[in-house]
Amino acid sequence: MDKLGINIALLSLQLFYLLLLVIWVILLFSALHRLRGTELTELERGLWVIVTLLLPIIGAATFLYLHPRVQKSARSF
């Protein structure tokens, strides 16, 4: 690949960074979508939004870990 002017080490590093970006975007949208359905005050929601945006992967993963999806109970008639 050196004949083509492509450095394998730099290419693999760039692919790794791209993968991290994709993982962060998926976690971010998942966390923000789940945040809409939680019963938190506006201040708590605002703080979680700031944390998930400022701490890219750790913030979103922490929110998803601390606020697991709650199963909706079956409606009784």
Order of alpha helices (4+ residues) and beta strands (2+ residues): alpha-alpha-alpha
